Amino acid sequence: MANFNKRRGTAWESAVRDYLNGFLDLVDETGAFRNPLSGENIRRAAQEGAKDVGDIHAAPFVIEAKDVKSPAVPTWLRQADVEAVHAGFPFGVVVHKTRGANVRTGRVHMSIRTWTRVRLALGQTARDMSERYGFRVSVRGLDSGRWYLTTDVERFAALLSDLRAGVSARDAR
């Protein structure tokens, strides 16, 4: 059973990586990197033992990819934040597979803290950020550590592109 789950997880990680590379035009029509040495390329991370560095590196994000039936988003977000620190990246996010759907509809979750830091880096108001990238808020009880925001992989790819290009709120309009 573990091998089946590992294969399924690896396939999801690869699908997310391939989608982001394609969206950002980092690969040619055959899927080969346009510039194999570029730090902009989205890559699956090699496992680092006790100091896990996440599943996918999409600078400035470490992505923790999850292909499971029962979500545990707050726990995953804490894991993504720790792995981002281990990898030396400023932001950790989780990409959760949507069963039976295209990779672009997968759910991307960010903690309130990460979302705010990304929003400030883009120079966007909370309203602009939510509308432009389609974020929805999930509030779980009174513990703000369990609150997070969610969008889809397609809109996250646009956010990643804008963040890398240094698009400000003024430019995004």
Residue pairs with C-beta under 8 A, 6 or more apart in sequence:
8 67
9 65
9 66
9 67
11 67
12 65
12 66
12 67
12 97
13 44
13 55
13 56
13 65
14 44
15 103
16 56
16 63
16 65
16 95
16 103
16 106
16 153
17 42
17 43
17 44
17 56
18 27
18 31
18 103
19 103
19 104
19 153
19 157
20 42
20 56
20 58
20 153
20 157
20 160
21 27
21 31
21 33
21 41
21 42
23 154
23 157
23 158
23 161
24 40
24 42
24 157
24 160
24 161
24 164
25 34
26 33
26 34
26 35
26 38
26 40
26 41
26 42
27 33
27 34
28 34
33 41
35 41
39 59
40 59
40 164
42 56
42 57
42 58
43 56
43 57
44 55
44 56
44 57
45 53
45 54
45 55
45 56
45 57
45 62
45 87
46 53
47 53
48 86
51 86
52 82
52 83
52 86
53 62
53 83
53 86
53 87
54 62
54 63
54 64
54 80
54 83
54 84
54 86
54 87
54 89
54 92
55 63
55 64
55 65
56 62
56 63
56 65
56 95
57 63
57 87
57 89
58 160
59 89
59 164
60 89
60 90
60 91
60 163
61 84
61 89
61 91
61 92
61 93
61 160
62 80
62 83
62 84
62 87
62 89
62 91
62 92
62 93
63 80
63 92
63 93
63 94
63 95
64 76
64 79
64 80
64 83
64 92
64 93
64 94
64 95
65 94
65 95
65 97
66 76
66 94
66 95
66 96
66 97
67 96
67 97
68 96
68 97
69 99
71 96
73 94
73 96
73 109
73 138
73 148
74 140
74 145
74 146
74 148
76 94
76 96
76 109
77 92
77 93
77 94
77 109
77 110
77 111
77 114
77 148
79 92
79 94
80 92
80 93
80 94
81 92
81 111
81 114
82 92
83 92
84 90
84 91
84 92
85 92
90 117
91 110
91 114
91 117
91 118
92 114
93 108
93 109
93 110
93 114
93 156
94 108
94 109
95 106
95 107
95 108
95 109
95 153
95 156
96 106
96 107
96 108
96 109
97 103
97 106
98 105
98 106
98 107
103 153
104 152
104 153
104 154
104 157
105 152
105 153
105 154
106 152
106 153
107 150
107 151
107 152
107 153
108 150
108 151
108 152
108 153
108 155
108 156
109 148
109 149
109 150
110 118
110 135
110 148
110 149
110 150
111 147
111 148
112 144
112 147
112 148
112 149
115 129
115 135
115 148
115 149
118 129
118 159
118 163
119 125
119 126
119 129
121 163
122 129
122 159
122 162
122 163
122 167
122 168
122 169
122 172
123 168
123 169
123 170
124 132
124 168
124 169
124 172
125 169
128 169
128 172
129 135
130 136
130 149
132 158
132 159
132 172
133 151
133 155
133 156
133 158
133 159
134 151
134 152
134 155
135 149
135 150
135 151
136 149
136 150
136 151
137 147
137 148
137 149
138 147
138 148
138 149
138 150
139 147
140 146
140 147
151 159
162 172
